[in-house]
Amino acid sequence: MDQYKISQTPGSKKKPVKKTAKVPKRRQTKSLSPQLVLGGVVVTMVLILGGVVWARYFNKGGDSPAKSGNAANVKSGGGAAAAAVPEATFNDVTTAINNNKPSDLKKYYAKTVKVIILKTNINQSVTAAQVENLISNPLNSAQTPWNWHPAVEDLAAWQSGPYGQYFGDNTIVGISPDGTVISIHIDDNGQIDTIFVAPVGDLTGPTTPGSTDTTTPSDNTTPSTPSGPVEDAD
């Protein structure tokens, strides 16, 4: 009977399973187009160039007055007269005069300094060693505190007056409460080459704005006024 045993799973012969080797999937990569690469390079160069220009622009704007040839700070007051005076020089000069220490100015004197003091009729070109003797008395006798920023209108009037040449560029101008005006000119080397001191009343000339001019006859005679009534001629 063993020969006629029936299989419990007729027709269920298992077919041999073929094993197939797994092939690794290839990564799909796309090559960058030359146009895209070139565009990226151009954009990068533009950004770099823009950064350089921006840095140079702001560095230039931040230069100190001493480094730049024309300082933005106006030291002659109010902006009426442009003055390319370094900040350190302005502070040292004004502090020395405010403290009645004109001797502190000697480090700024040029070899020859022109000193004009109208009140004492001084108009001399002297050596640096002689300047202090000339300016000490008029400066120390002036009232303090000095005003180192005169009004624009005052500066304009002084520039139009008989001594306007002393209120031009590169000047430090101050006025004391008692009306003493000082103008200190700084040369291109940062040294004091001119000091001008005068009463404020002498800076605008003998006539005042708005005054009426009088006409003098050519023969330098003044017409007389009749003392009595004038009779009509027949």
VOLUMTOR-782988 format. One line per 5 residues: their letters; for each residue y, z, x of N, C-alpha, C. Coordinates in Angstrom, 1 decimal. Example, Ala and Ser with C-alpha at 12.3 -4.5 7.8 and 13.67 -1.06 7.14 Angstrom:
AS> -5.7:7.8:13.2:-4.5:7.8:12.3:-3.3:7.8:13.2 ~ -2.2:7.1:12.8:-1.1:7.1:13.7:0.0:7.9:12.9
This chain:
MDQYK> -1.2:0.0:0.8:0.0:0.0:0.0:1.2:0.0:0.8 ~ 1.0:0.4:2.0:2.2:0.5:2.9:2.8:-0.9:3.1 ~ 2.0:-1.9:3.0:2.5:-3.2:3.3:3.4:-3.8:2.2 ~ 3.2:-3.2:1.0:4.0:-3.7:-0.1:5.1:-2.8:-0.5 ~ 5.5:-2.0:0.4:6.7:-1.2:0.1:7.9:-2.0:-0.1
ISQTP> 8.6:-1.6:-1.2:9.8:-2.4:-1.5:11.0:-1.7:-0.9 ~ 11.8:-2.5:-0.4:13.0:-1.9:0.2:13.8:-1.3:-0.9 ~ 14.3:-0.2:-0.7:15.2:0.5:-1.7:16.5:-0.2:-1.9 ~ 16.9:-1.1:-0.9:18.2:-1.8:-1.0:17.9:-3.3:-0.8 ~ 17.3:-3.9:-1.8:17.0:-5.3:-1.6:18.2:-6.1:-1.4
GSKKK> 18.1:-7.1:-0.6:19.2:-8.0:-0.3:20.4:-7.4:0.4 ~ 20.2:-6.3:1.0:21.3:-5.6:1.6:21.2:-5.6:3.1 ~ 20.7:-6.7:3.6:20.7:-6.8:5.0:22.1:-6.9:5.6 ~ 22.4:-6.1:6.5:23.7:-6.0:7.1:23.9:-7.1:8.1 ~ 24.9:-7.8:7.9:25.2:-8.9:8.9:25.9:-8.3:10.1
PVKKT> 25.6:-8.8:11.2:26.2:-8.3:12.4:27.7:-8.5:12.4 ~ 28.4:-7.4:12.8:29.9:-7.5:12.8:30.3:-8.0:14.1 ~ 31.1:-9.0:14.1:31.7:-9.5:15.3:32.9:-8.8:15.7 ~ 32.9:-8.3:16.8:34.0:-7.5:17.4:35.0:-8.5:18.0 ~ 36.2:-8.5:17.6:37.2:-9.4:18.2:38.2:-8.6:19.0
AKVPK> 38.5:-9.0:20.1:39.4:-8.3:21.0:40.9:-8.4:20.4 ~ 41.5:-7.3:20.4:42.9:-7.3:19.9:43.9:-7.8:21.0 ~ 44.6:-8.8:20.5:45.6:-9.4:21.4:46.9:-8.8:21.2 ~ 47.5:-8.2:22.2:48.8:-7.5:22.0:49.9:-8.5:21.6 ~ 50.7:-8.0:20.6:51.7:-8.9:20.0:52.8:-9.1:21.1
RRQTK> 53.2:-10.3:21.2:54.3:-10.6:22.0:55.7:-10.2:21.4 ~ 56.5:-9.5:22.2:57.8:-9.2:21.7:58.7:-10.5:21.6 ~ 59.3:-10.6:20.5:60.1:-11.7:20.3:61.5:-11.4:20.8 ~ 61.9:-12.1:21.9:63.2:-11.9:22.5:64.0:-13.2:22.3 ~ 65.3:-12.9:22.0:66.2:-14.0:21.9:67.1:-14.1:23.1
SLSPQ> 67.2:-15.2:23.7:68.1:-15.3:24.8:69.5:-15.4:24.4 ~ 70.4:-14.8:25.1:71.9:-14.8:24.8:72.4:-16.2:25.1 ~ 73.3:-16.6:24.2:73.9:-17.9:24.4:74.9:-17.8:25.5 ~ 75.1:-18.8:26.3:76.2:-18.8:27.3:77.6:-18.6:26.7 ~ 77.8:-19.1:25.5:79.1:-18.9:24.9:79.4:-17.5:24.6
LVLGG> 78.4:-16.7:24.2:78.5:-15.3:23.9:78.8:-14.5:25.1 ~ 78.1:-14.8:26.2:78.3:-14.1:27.4:79.7:-14.4:28.0 ~ 80.2:-15.6:27.9:81.5:-16.0:28.4:82.6:-15.3:27.6 ~ 82.3:-15.2:26.3:83.3:-14.5:25.4:83.4:-13.0:25.8 ~ 82.3:-12.4:26.0:82.3:-11.0:26.4:83.1:-10.8:27.7
VVVTM> 82.9:-11.7:28.7:83.6:-11.5:30.0:85.1:-11.7:29.8 ~ 85.5:-12.6:29.0:86.9:-12.9:28.7:87.5:-11.6:28.1 ~ 86.9:-11.1:27.1:87.4:-9.9:26.4:87.5:-8.7:27.4 ~ 86.5:-8.5:28.2:86.6:-7.4:29.2:87.8:-7.6:30.2 ~ 88.0:-8.8:30.6:89.1:-9.1:31.6:90.4:-8.8:30.9
VLILG> 90.5:-9.2:29.6:91.8:-9.0:28.9:92.1:-7.5:28.7 ~ 91.0:-6.7:28.4:91.2:-5.3:28.3:91.6:-4.7:29.6 ~ 91.0:-5.1:30.7:91.4:-4.5:32.0:92.8:-4.9:32.4 ~ 93.2:-6.1:32.2:94.5:-6.6:32.5:95.6:-5.8:31.6 ~ 95.2:-5.6:30.3:96.1:-4.8:29.5:96.3:-3.4:29.9
GVVWA> 95.2:-2.8:30.4:95.3:-1.4:30.9:96.2:-1.3:32.2 ~ 96.1:-2.3:33.0:96.9:-2.3:34.3:98.3:-2.4:33.9 ~ 98.7:-3.4:33.0:100.1:-3.6:32.6:100.6:-2.3:32.0 ~ 99.8:-1.7:31.1:100.3:-0.5:30.4:100.6:0.6:31.4 ~ 99.7:0.8:32.4:99.8:1.9:33.4:101.1:1.6:34.2
RYFNK> 101.3:0.4:34.7:102.5:0.1:35.5:103.8:0.3:34.7 ~ 103.7:-0.1:33.4:105.0:0.0:32.6:105.4:1.5:32.5 ~ 104.4:2.4:32.1:104.7:3.8:31.9:105.0:4.5:33.2 ~ 104.4:4.1:34.3:104.7:4.7:35.6:106.1:4.4:36.0 ~ 106.5:3.1:35.7:107.9:2.7:36.1:108.9:3.5:35.3
GGDSP> 108.6:3.7:34.0:109.5:4.4:33.2:109.6:5.9:33.5 ~ 108.6:6.4:34.3:108.7:7.8:34.6:109.2:8.1:36.0 ~ 109.7:7.1:36.7:110.3:7.4:38.0:111.4:8.3:37.9 ~ 111.6:9.1:38.9:112.7:10.1:39.0:114.0:9.4:39.3 ~ 115.2:10.0:39.0:116.4:9.3:39.3:116.6:9.1:40.7
AKSGN> 116.1:9.9:41.6:116.3:9.8:43.0:115.6:8.5:43.5 ~ 114.4:8.2:42.9:113.7:7.0:43.4:114.2:5.7:42.8 ~ 114.7:5.8:41.6:115.2:4.5:41.0:116.6:4.3:41.5 ~ 116.9:3.0:41.7:118.2:2.7:42.3:119.4:3.1:41.4 ~ 119.2:2.9:40.1:120.2:3.3:39.1:119.6:4.3:38.2
AANVK> 120.0:5.5:38.4:119.5:6.6:37.6:120.1:6.5:36.2 ~ 119.2:6.9:35.2:119.7:6.9:33.8:120.7:8.0:33.5 ~ 120.6:9.1:34.2:121.5:10.2:34.0:122.9:9.9:34.4 ~ 123.8:10.1:33.4:125.2:9.8:33.7:125.8:11.2:34.1 ~ 126.4:11.2:35.3:126.9:12.5:35.8:128.4:12.5:35.7
SGGGA> 129.0:11.5:35.3:130.5:11.6:35.2:130.9:11.9:33.8 ~ 129.9:12.3:32.9:130.2:12.8:31.6:130.4:11.8:30.5 ~ 129.6:12.0:29.5:129.8:11.3:28.2:129.4:9.8:28.3 ~ 129.1:9.3:29.4:128.6:7.9:29.4:129.7:6.9:29.6 ~ 131.0:7.3:29.7:132.1:6.4:29.9:132.1:5.7:31.2
AAAAV> 131.7:6.4:32.3:131.5:5.8:33.6:130.1:6.0:34.1 ~ 129.4:4.9:34.3:128.1:5.0:34.8:128.0:5.7:36.1 ~ 127.0:6.5:36.4:126.9:7.2:37.6:125.5:7.3:38.1 ~ 125.1:6.6:39.1:123.8:6.7:39.6:123.7:7.8:40.7 ~ 123.8:9.0:40.2:123.8:10.2:41.0:122.4:10.9:40.8
PEATF> 121.7:11.2:41.9:120.4:11.9:41.8:120.6:13.2:41.1 ~ 119.6:13.7:40.4:119.7:14.9:39.7:119.9:16.1:40.6 ~ 119.2:16.1:41.7:119.3:17.2:42.7:120.7:17.3:43.3 ~ 121.3:16.1:43.6:122.6:16.1:44.2:123.6:16.7:43.1 ~ 123.5:16.2:41.9:124.4:16.7:40.9:124.3:18.2:40.7
NDVTT> 123.1:18.7:40.6:123.0:20.2:40.5:123.5:20.9:41.6 ~ 123.3:20.5:42.9:123.7:21.2:44.0:125.3:21.2:44.1 ~ 125.9:20.1:43.9:127.3:20.0:44.0:128.0:20.8:42.9 ~ 127.6:20.7:41.7:128.2:21.4:40.6:128.0:22.9:40.7 ~ 126.8:23.3:41.2:126.6:24.8:41.4:127.4:25.3:42.5
AINNN> 127.6:24.6:43.6:128.5:25.1:44.6:129.9:25.3:44.2 ~ 130.4:24.4:43.4:131.8:24.5:42.9:131.9:25.6:41.8 ~ 130.9:25.7:41.0:130.9:26.8:39.9:130.9:28.2:40.6 ~ 130.2:28.3:41.7:130.1:29.6:42.4:131.2:29.8:43.4 ~ 132.2:29.0:43.5:133.2:29.1:44.5:132.7:29.1:45.9
KPSDL> 131.7:28.2:46.1:131.1:28.1:47.5:131.2:26.7:47.9 ~ 132.4:26.2:48.2:132.5:24.8:48.7:131.8:24.6:50.0 ~ 131.5:25.6:50.8:130.8:25.5:52.0:129.4:24.9:51.8 ~ 128.8:25.1:50.6:127.5:24.6:50.3:127.4:23.1:50.2 ~ 128.6:22.5:50.1:128.7:21.0:50.0:128.5:20.3:51.3
KKYYA> 128.6:21.0:52.4:128.7:20.4:53.7:127.4:19.6:54.1 ~ 126.3:19.9:53.5:125.1:19.1:53.8:125.2:17.7:53.2 ~ 126.1:17.5:52.2:126.2:16.2:51.6:127.4:15.4:52.1 ~ 128.2:15.9:53.0:129.3:15.1:53.5:128.9:14.0:54.3 ~ 129.6:12.8:54.2:129.4:11.7:55.1:130.2:12.0:56.4
KTVKV> 130.1:11.2:57.3:130.8:11.4:58.6:132.3:11.5:58.4 ~ 132.8:10.6:57.5:134.2:10.6:57.2:134.4:10.8:55.7 ~ 135.2:11.7:55.3:135.4:12.0:53.9:136.9:11.8:53.5 ~ 137.2:11.0:52.5:138.6:10.9:52.1:138.9:12.0:51.1 ~ 139.9:12.8:51.4:140.3:13.9:50.5:141.7:13.7:49.9
IILKT> 141.8:13.7:48.6:143.1:13.5:47.9:143.3:14.7:47.0 ~ 144.4:15.4:47.3:144.8:16.6:46.5:146.2:16.4:46.1 ~ 146.5:16.0:44.9:147.8:15.6:44.5:148.8:16.8:44.5 ~ 148.3:18.0:44.2:149.2:19.1:44.1:149.8:19.5:45.4 ~ 149.1:19.2:46.5:149.6:19.6:47.8:149.9:18.3:48.7
NINQS> 149.9:17.2:48.0:150.2:15.9:48.7:149.3:15.6:49.9 ~ 148.1:16.0:49.7:147.1:15.7:50.8:146.4:14.4:50.4 ~ 146.4:13.5:51.4:145.7:12.2:51.3:145.2:11.8:52.7 ~ 144.1:12.3:53.1:143.6:12.1:54.4:142.1:11.8:54.5 ~ 141.8:11.0:55.5:140.3:10.8:55.8:140.0:11.7:57.0
VTAAQ> 139.1:12.6:56.8:138.8:13.7:57.8:137.3:13.7:58.0 ~ 137.0:14.4:59.1:135.6:14.6:59.4:134.9:15.6:58.5 ~ 133.6:15.7:58.5:132.9:16.6:57.6:133.3:18.0:57.8 ~ 133.6:18.4:59.1:133.9:19.8:59.4:135.3:20.2:58.9 ~ 136.1:19.2:58.6:137.5:19.5:58.1:137.6:19.6:56.6
VENLI> 136.6:19.1:55.9:136.8:19.0:54.5:137.0:20.4:53.8 ~ 136.1:21.4:54.2:136.2:22.7:53.5:137.6:23.3:53.6 ~ 138.3:23.2:54.7:139.6:23.8:54.9:140.6:23.2:53.9 ~ 140.4:21.9:53.5:141.3:21.2:52.6:141.0:21.5:51.1 ~ 139.8:21.7:50.8:139.4:21.8:49.3:139.2:23.2:48.9
SNPLN> 139.0:24.2:49.8:138.6:25.5:49.4:139.7:26.2:48.5 ~ 140.9:26.1:48.9:142.0:26.7:48.1:142.2:26.2:46.7 ~ 142.3:24.9:46.6:142.5:24.3:45.2:141.3:24.5:44.3 ~ 140.1:24.5:44.9:138.9:24.7:44.1:138.6:26.2:43.7 ~ 138.8:27.0:44.7:138.6:28.4:44.4:139.7:29.1:43.5
SAQTP> 140.8:28.5:43.5:141.9:29.0:42.6:141.8:28.5:41.2 ~ 141.0:27.5:41.0:140.9:26.9:39.6:140.0:27.9:38.8 ~ 140.3:27.9:37.5:139.6:28.8:36.6:138.2:28.2:36.3 ~ 137.3:29.1:36.0:135.9:28.7:35.7:135.6:29.2:34.3 ~ 134.6:28.6:33.7:133.6:27.7:34.2:134.1:26.2:34.1
WNWHP> 133.6:25.4:35.0:134.0:24.0:35.0:133.2:23.3:33.9 ~ 133.8:22.3:33.3:133.1:21.4:32.4:132.8:20.1:33.1 ~ 131.5:19.9:33.3:131.0:18.7:34.0:130.7:17.5:33.1 ~ 131.0:17.6:31.9:130.8:16.5:30.9:132.1:16.3:30.1 ~ 133.2:15.8:30.7:134.4:15.6:29.9:134.2:14.6:28.8
AVEDL> 135.0:14.7:27.8:134.9:13.8:26.6:135.1:12.4:27.1 ~ 134.4:11.5:26.4:134.5:10.1:26.6:135.9:9.5:26.6 ~ 136.7:10.1:25.6:138.1:9.6:25.4:138.9:10.0:26.6 ~ 138.7:11.2:27.1:139.4:11.6:28.3:139.1:10.8:29.5 ~ 137.9:10.5:29.7:137.5:9.7:30.9:138.1:8.3:30.8
AAWQS> 138.0:7.7:29.6:138.6:6.4:29.4:140.1:6.4:29.7 ~ 140.8:7.5:29.3:142.2:7.6:29.6:142.5:7.7:31.1 ~ 141.7:8.5:31.8:141.8:8.7:33.2:141.5:7.4:34.0 ~ 140.5:6.6:33.5:140.2:5.4:34.2:141.3:4.3:34.0 ~ 142.1:4.5:32.9:143.2:3.5:32.7:144.5:4.0:33.3
GPYGQ> 144.5:5.2:33.9:145.7:5.8:34.4:145.9:5.3:35.9 ~ 146.9:5.9:36.5:147.3:5.5:37.9:146.3:5.8:39.0 ~ 145.3:6.7:38.6:144.3:7.0:39.6:142.9:6.7:39.1 ~ 142.8:5.6:38.3:141.5:5.2:37.7:140.5:4.8:38.7 ~ 140.8:4.5:40.0:139.8:4.1:40.9:138.9:5.3:41.3
YFGDN> 139.4:6.5:41.0:138.6:7.7:41.4:137.6:8.1:40.3 ~ 137.6:7.3:39.2:136.7:7.7:38.1:135.8:6.5:37.7 ~ 135.3:5.8:38.8:134.4:4.7:38.6:132.9:5.2:38.6 ~ 132.1:4.3:39.1:130.6:4.6:39.2:130.3:5.6:40.3 ~ 129.2:6.2:40.2:128.6:7.1:41.2:129.6:8.3:41.4
TIVGI> 130.1:8.8:40.4:131.1:9.9:40.5:130.6:11.1:39.7 ~ 130.9:12.3:40.2:130.7:13.6:39.5:132.1:14.1:39.1 ~ 132.4:14.2:37.8:133.7:14.5:37.3:133.6:15.8:36.6 ~ 134.5:16.7:36.9:134.6:18.0:36.2:136.1:18.4:35.9 ~ 136.3:19.2:34.9:137.6:19.8:34.6:137.5:21.2:34.4
SPDGT> 138.4:22.0:34.9:138.4:23.5:34.8:139.3:23.8:33.5 ~ 139.1:25.1:33.1:139.9:25.5:31.9:141.4:25.4:32.1 ~ 141.9:25.5:33.3:143.3:25.4:33.6:143.8:24.0:33.8 ~ 143.0:23.0:33.6:143.4:21.6:33.7:143.3:21.0:35.1 ~ 142.5:21.6:36.0:142.3:21.0:37.3:141.1:20.0:37.2
VISIH> 141.3:18.8:37.6:140.2:17.8:37.5:139.8:17.4:38.9 ~ 138.5:17.3:39.1:137.9:16.9:40.4:137.0:15.8:40.2 ~ 137.1:14.8:41.1:136.2:13.6:41.0:135.5:13.5:42.4 ~ 134.2:13.5:42.5:133.5:13.5:43.7:132.6:12.2:43.7 ~ 132.9:11.3:44.7:132.2:10.1:44.8:131.0:10.2:45.7
IDDNG> 129.8:9.7:45.3:128.6:9.7:46.1:128.3:8.3:46.5 ~ 128.2:8.0:47.8:127.9:6.7:48.3:126.5:6.3:48.2 ~ 126.1:5.1:48.6:124.8:4.6:48.4:123.7:5.4:49.2 ~ 124.2:6.1:50.2:123.3:7.0:51.0:123.1:8.4:50.4 ~ 123.7:8.6:49.3:123.6:10.0:48.6:124.6:11.0:49.3
QIDTI> 125.6:10.5:49.9:126.6:11.4:50.6:127.9:11.4:49.9 ~ 128.7:12.5:50.1:130.0:12.5:49.5:131.0:11.9:50.5 ~ 131.7:10.8:50.0:132.6:10.1:50.8:134.1:10.2:50.3 ~ 134.2:10.7:49.1:135.6:10.9:48.5:135.6:12.1:47.6 ~ 136.7:12.9:47.8:136.9:14.1:46.9:138.4:14.0:46.4
FVAPV> 138.5:13.9:45.1:139.9:13.7:44.5:140.1:14.9:43.5 ~ 141.3:15.6:43.7:141.6:16.8:42.9:143.0:16.6:42.4 ~ 143.2:16.8:41.1:144.6:16.6:40.5:144.7:17.3:39.2 ~ 145.9:17.7:38.9:146.2:18.3:37.5:145.9:17.2:36.5 ~ 145.4:17.6:35.4:145.0:16.7:34.3:146.2:15.9:33.8
GDLTG> 147.4:16.5:33.9:148.6:15.9:33.4:149.1:14.7:34.2 ~ 148.6:14.6:35.4:149.0:13.5:36.3:148.1:12.3:36.2 ~ 147.0:12.4:35.4:146.0:11.3:35.4:146.3:10.2:34.4 ~ 147.2:10.4:33.5:147.5:9.4:32.5:148.8:8.8:32.6 ~ 149.6:9.0:33.7:150.8:8.4:33.9:152.0:9.1:33.2
PTTPG> 153.2:8.6:33.5:154.4:9.3:32.9:154.5:9.1:31.4 ~ 153.9:8.0:30.9:154.1:7.8:29.4:152.8:8.1:28.7 ~ 152.9:8.5:27.5:151.8:8.9:26.7:151.5:7.8:25.7 ~ 150.2:7.6:25.3:149.9:6.6:24.3:150.7:6.7:23.0 ~ 151.2:5.6:22.6:151.9:5.6:21.3:153.4:5.9:21.5
STDTT> 153.9:6.2:22.7:155.3:6.4:22.9:156.0:5.1:22.9 ~ 157.3:5.1:22.5:158.1:3.9:22.4:158.9:3.7:23.7 ~ 158.7:2.5:24.2:159.4:2.2:25.5:160.9:1.9:25.2 ~ 161.7:2.4:26.2:163.1:2.1:26.1:163.5:1.0:27.0 ~ 164.5:0.2:26.6:164.9:-0.9:27.4:166.2:-0.6:28.1
TPSDN> 166.3:-0.8:29.4:167.5:-0.5:30.2:168.2:-1.8:30.4 ~ 169.5:-1.8:30.2:170.3:-3.1:30.4:170.1:-3.5:31.9 ~ 170.3:-4.8:32.1:170.1:-5.4:33.4:171.1:-4.9:34.4 ~ 172.3:-4.5:34.0:173.3:-4.0:34.9:173.2:-2.5:35.2 ~ 172.1:-1.9:34.7:171.8:-0.5:34.9:172.9:0.4:34.4
TTPST> 173.6:0.0:33.3:174.6:0.8:32.7:174.1:1.1:31.3 ~ 174.5:2.3:30.8:174.1:2.7:29.5:175.2:2.5:28.5 ~ 175.0:1.8:27.4:176.1:1.5:26.5:176.6:2.8:25.9 ~ 177.9:3.0:25.8:178.5:4.2:25.2:178.6:4.1:23.7 ~ 178.6:5.3:23.1:178.8:5.3:21.7:180.2:5.6:21.3
PSGPV> 180.9:4.8:20.5:182.3:5.1:20.1:182.5:6.5:19.6 ~ 183.5:7.2:20.0:183.8:8.5:19.6:184.5:8.6:18.3 ~ 185.2:7.6:17.9:185.9:7.6:16.6:185.4:6.5:15.7 ~ 186.0:6.4:14.5:185.6:5.4:13.5:186.0:4.0:14.0 ~ 185.2:3.1:13.7:185.4:1.7:14.1:186.2:1.0:13.0
EDAD> 187.4:0.4:13.3:188.2:-0.3:12.3:187.7:-1.7:12.2 ~ 187.7:-2.2:11.0:187.3:-3.6:10.8:188.4:-4.5:11.3 ~ 188.0:-5.6:11.9:189.0:-6.5:12.4:189.6:-7.3:11.3 ~ 190.9:-7.6:11.3:191.5:-8.4:10.3:191.1:-9.9:10.3
